Amino acid sequence: MLTEPQDHLAQATAFSTEERAAVYRAIETRRDVRDQFLPTLLPDAVIARLLAAAHSAPSVGFMQPWNFIVVRDEDRRRAVFEAFQRANEEAALMFDGAAQDKYRSLKLEGIRKAPVSICVTCDPTRGGKVVLGRTHNPRMDAFSTVCAVQNLWLAARAEGVGVGWVSIFHERDVKHVLGIPDHIEIIAWLCLGYVDQLYSEPELAVKGWRQRLPLEDLVFSDAWGAKPASSGT
């Protein structure tokens, strides 16, 4: 039977107005950086804080399925960029007409321009064959790892560090470059570096790819498709 020592509990008080504003500012101004990285190296202490933030993420069954491969080596980053280029050309051909032209116009140079990358992986075996909370949804380990990515991203925003999430590659290619075992899943390749400017809105919105959907169109009440009743205020 699981017990809960009373001395491990802490007050769940709300943050101060200033603290709360800082959290929401990080959330609202976080951006996916693709090309604006500065060549300035990230100090080891900053990277350590970002990894600590990632490692503080929630995980189903507290299995902590993540690993973080910090990649500074230029040859490895070049090999991953080449894998990205091959996949990116495949991706471009999936779009037609004007959409393909707009896709090709996007600058996706993070792997080459950012001074460091972090490959975030998920180990589905870490919690054993039966994991509390994953018994009926086997993807909960991957979802947990995505929480670690988001933690790192928000901490990076607070540190003035830009992050770009690269997902356009064949997993087998990156596994080969980094020597990742077959059973490990790559969740994200993150490019990290200082930036002196960020887009005021998501870059894909600024460049006309897609716009943010209205929140009110995405919120239902009690059942799918049921709109919340008006409060009358």
FENVEN-V406199 format. One record per residue. RES is the residue in one letter. SS is DSSP state (alpha for helix, beta for strand, coil for the rest). PSI is psi in degrees with one decimal (none if undefined). NEAR is the number of other C-alpha atoms within 10 Angstrom. Layout:
# FENVEN-V406199
res:RES ss:SS psi:PSI near:NEAR
res:RES ss:SS psi:PSI near:NEAR
This chain:
# FENVEN-V406199
res:M ss:coil psi:131.7 near:3
res:L ss:coil psi:133.6 near:4
res:T ss:coil psi:159.4 near:5
res:E ss:coil psi:93.4 near:8
res:P ss:coil psi:131.1 near:7
res:Q ss:alpha psi:-29.5 near:7
res:D ss:alpha psi:-1.4 near:6
res:H ss:alpha psi:3.7 near:6
res:L ss:coil psi:149.0 near:8
res:A ss:coil psi:158.5 near:7
res:Q ss:coil psi:132.5 near:5
res:A ss:coil psi:56.3 near:6
res:T ss:coil psi:152.0 near:6
res:A ss:coil psi:153.4 near:8
res:F ss:coil psi:161.2 near:10
res:S ss:coil psi:166.9 near:9
res:T ss:alpha psi:-42.4 near:8
res:E ss:alpha psi:-42.2 near:8
res:E ss:alpha psi:-42.3 near:11
res:R ss:alpha psi:-43.5 near:11
res:A ss:alpha psi:-37.4 near:12
res:A ss:alpha psi:-40.5 near:13
res:V ss:alpha psi:-48.7 near:14
res:Y ss:alpha psi:-32.6 near:12
res:R ss:alpha psi:-42.8 near:14
res:A ss:alpha psi:-42.1 near:17
res:I ss:alpha psi:-46.2 near:16
res:E ss:alpha psi:-24.2 near:13
res:T ss:alpha psi:4.0 near:16
res:R ss:coil psi:136.4 near:23
res:R ss:coil psi:153.6 near:20
res:D ss:beta psi:109.0 near:19
res:V ss:coil psi:127.9 near:28
res:R ss:coil psi:-25.2 near:22
res:D ss:coil psi:-6.3 near:19
res:Q ss:coil psi:19.6 near:22
res:F ss:coil psi:141.8 near:25
res:L ss:coil psi:155.0 near:16
res:P ss:coil psi:-6.3 near:13
res:T ss:coil psi:131.3 near:11
res:L ss:coil psi:144.9 near:13
res:L ss:coil psi:127.4 near:15
res:P ss:coil psi:147.3 near:8
res:D ss:alpha psi:-35.3 near:9
res:A ss:alpha psi:-36.6 near:9
res:V ss:alpha psi:-45.4 near:14
res:I ss:alpha psi:-40.3 near:18
res:A ss:alpha psi:-40.7 near:11
res:R ss:alpha psi:-39.1 near:15
res:L ss:alpha psi:-41.0 near:24
res:L ss:alpha psi:-36.1 near:21
res:A ss:alpha psi:-38.8 near:15
res:A ss:alpha psi:-43.2 near:19
res:A ss:alpha psi:-42.7 near:25
res:H ss:alpha psi:-13.7 near:21
res:S ss:coil psi:2.8 near:14
res:A ss:coil psi:155.8 near:19
res:P ss:coil psi:150.8 near:17
res:S ss:coil psi:142.2 near:21
res:V ss:alpha psi:133.8 near:18
res:G ss:alpha psi:14.1 near:16
res:F ss:alpha psi:37.3 near:14
res:M ss:coil psi:-18.6 near:20
res:Q ss:coil psi:64.6 near:21
res:P ss:coil psi:1.4 near:24
res:W ss:beta psi:153.0 near:26
res:N ss:beta psi:155.9 near:20
res:F ss:beta psi:114.5 near:16
res:I ss:beta psi:108.8 near:13
res:V ss:beta psi:117.8 near:14
res:V ss:beta psi:109.4 near:18
res:R ss:coil psi:-24.1 near:14
res:D ss:coil psi:125.1 near:11
res:E ss:alpha psi:-36.5 near:13
res:D ss:alpha psi:-42.0 near:11
res:R ss:alpha psi:-41.9 near:14
res:R ss:alpha psi:-36.0 near:21
res:R ss:alpha psi:-40.7 near:14
res:A ss:alpha psi:-39.0 near:17
res:V ss:alpha psi:-37.9 near:23
res:F ss:alpha psi:-39.8 near:20
res:E ss:alpha psi:-38.4 near:16
res:A ss:alpha psi:-40.6 near:19
res:F ss:alpha psi:-45.2 near:21
res:Q ss:alpha psi:-42.9 near:16
res:R ss:alpha psi:-45.9 near:14
res:A ss:alpha psi:-35.1 near:15
res:N ss:alpha psi:-36.6 near:19
res:E ss:alpha psi:-39.5 near:12
res:E ss:alpha psi:-42.8 near:13
res:A ss:alpha psi:-41.7 near:15
res:A ss:alpha psi:-38.1 near:15
res:L ss:coil psi:-10.7 near:12
res:M ss:coil psi:-13.8 near:10
res:F ss:coil psi:154.6 near:14
res:D ss:coil psi:150.7 near:11
res:G ss:alpha psi:-128.1 near:8
res:A ss:alpha psi:-33.5 near:9
res:A ss:alpha psi:-38.2 near:13
res:Q ss:alpha psi:-40.8 near:14
res:D ss:alpha psi:-43.5 near:12
res:K ss:alpha psi:-40.2 near:15
res:Y ss:alpha psi:-45.9 near:17
res:R ss:alpha psi:-22.7 near:16
res:S ss:alpha psi:-15.7 near:10
res:L ss:coil psi:136.1 near:14
res:K ss:coil psi:113.0 near:11
res:L ss:coil psi:69.4 near:19
res:E ss:coil psi:13.5 near:18
res:G ss:alpha psi:-39.5 near:24
res:I ss:alpha psi:-37.3 near:27
res:R ss:alpha psi:-34.7 near:18
res:K ss:alpha psi:-33.3 near:17
res:A ss:coil psi:140.1 near:29
res:P ss:coil psi:-16.7 near:22
res:V ss:beta psi:149.0 near:22
res:S ss:beta psi:155.1 near:24
res:I ss:beta psi:121.5 near:20
res:C ss:beta psi:118.3 near:19
res:V ss:beta psi:124.7 near:21
res:T ss:beta psi:166.2 near:21
res:C ss:beta psi:128.1 near:23
res:D ss:beta psi:102.7 near:19
res:P ss:coil psi:-9.5 near:21
res:T ss:coil psi:-5.1 near:14
res:R ss:coil psi:-35.8 near:13
res:G ss:coil psi:8.1 near:17
res:G ss:coil psi:-175.6 near:9
res:K ss:coil psi:-35.0 near:9
res:V ss:coil psi:118.3 near:11
res:V ss:coil psi:129.7 near:19
res:L ss:coil psi:123.7 near:12
res:G ss:coil psi:-14.1 near:15
res:R ss:coil psi:5.2 near:16
res:T ss:coil psi:-29.5 near:11
res:H ss:coil psi:-0.1 near:9
res:N ss:coil psi:95.5 near:8
res:P ss:coil psi:-10.9 near:13
res:R ss:coil psi:1.6 near:11
res:M ss:alpha psi:-25.7 near:19
res:D ss:alpha psi:-41.7 near:26
res:A ss:alpha psi:-40.5 near:21
res:F ss:alpha psi:-39.3 near:17
res:S ss:alpha psi:-41.3 near:21
res:T ss:alpha psi:-34.4 near:28
res:V ss:alpha psi:-34.1 near:22
res:C ss:alpha psi:-37.0 near:17
res:A ss:alpha psi:-39.5 near:26
res:V ss:alpha psi:-45.1 near:25
res:Q ss:alpha psi:-40.0 near:15
res:N ss:alpha psi:-48.0 near:20
res:L ss:alpha psi:-42.3 near:24
res:W ss:alpha psi:-44.1 near:27
res:L ss:alpha psi:-39.3 near:26
res:A ss:alpha psi:-38.9 near:23
res:A ss:alpha psi:-39.8 near:24
res:R ss:alpha psi:-41.5 near:19
res:A ss:alpha psi:-27.9 near:18
res:E ss:alpha psi:-3.5 near:14
res:G ss:coil psi:23.7 near:15
res:V ss:beta psi:130.2 near:23
res:G ss:beta psi:148.5 near:29
res:V ss:beta psi:135.4 near:29
res:G ss:beta psi:129.1 near:25
res:W ss:beta psi:115.2 near:21
res:V ss:beta psi:125.0 near:21
res:S ss:coil psi:-0.9 near:15
res:I ss:coil psi:87.2 near:17
res:F ss:coil psi:159.5 near:20
res:H ss:coil psi:125.3 near:13
res:E ss:alpha psi:-38.3 near:14
res:R ss:alpha psi:-32.7 near:14
res:D ss:alpha psi:-45.1 near:15
res:V ss:alpha psi:-36.8 near:21
res:K ss:alpha psi:-40.0 near:16
res:H ss:alpha psi:-42.8 near:13
res:V ss:alpha psi:-38.6 near:15
res:L ss:alpha psi:-1.2 near:15
res:G ss:coil psi:36.4 near:10
res:I ss:coil psi:131.7 near:16
res:P ss:coil psi:156.4 near:10
res:D ss:coil psi:-37.3 near:9
res:H ss:coil psi:-7.7 near:10
res:I ss:beta psi:136.6 near:16
res:E ss:beta psi:133.3 near:18
res:I ss:beta psi:123.4 near:21
res:I ss:beta psi:-42.1 near:21
res:A ss:beta psi:143.0 near:20
res:W ss:beta psi:115.2 near:25
res:L ss:beta psi:128.3 near:26
res:C ss:beta psi:131.4 near:27
res:L ss:beta psi:140.8 near:28
res:G ss:beta psi:162.4 near:24
res:Y ss:beta psi:149.7 near:21
res:V ss:coil psi:149.4 near:18
res:D ss:coil psi:-9.9 near:10
res:Q ss:coil psi:148.1 near:11
res:L ss:coil psi:149.5 near:16
res:Y ss:coil psi:141.9 near:15
res:S ss:coil psi:-23.8 near:11
res:E ss:coil psi:164.1 near:15
res:P ss:coil psi:137.9 near:18
res:E ss:alpha psi:-40.3 near:18
res:L ss:alpha psi:-27.5 near:14
res:A ss:alpha psi:-44.0 near:12
res:V ss:alpha psi:-38.9 near:12
res:K ss:coil psi:8.3 near:13
res:G ss:coil psi:16.7 near:9
res:W ss:coil psi:-53.5 near:12
res:R ss:coil psi:159.0 near:11
res:Q ss:coil psi:157.5 near:13
res:R ss:coil psi:132.8 near:9
res:L ss:coil psi:145.8 near:8
res:P ss:coil psi:130.9 near:8
res:L ss:alpha psi:-38.6 near:7
res:E ss:alpha psi:-22.1 near:9
res:D ss:alpha psi:-10.0 near:9
res:L ss:coil psi:-2.7 near:9
res:V ss:coil psi:123.5 near:13
res:F ss:coil psi:163.3 near:13
res:S ss:coil psi:111.4 near:10
res:D ss:coil psi:-26.8 near:9
res:A ss:coil psi:156.3 near:8
res:W ss:coil psi:129.7 near:8
res:G ss:coil psi:-10.7 near:11
res:A ss:coil psi:119.6 near:10
res:K ss:coil psi:143.9 near:14
res:P ss:coil psi:141.9 near:12
res:A ss:coil psi:144.9 near:8
res:S ss:coil psi:137.3 near:6
res:S ss:coil psi:-14.5 near:5
res:G ss:coil psi:9.3 near:4
res:T ss:coil psi:none near:3
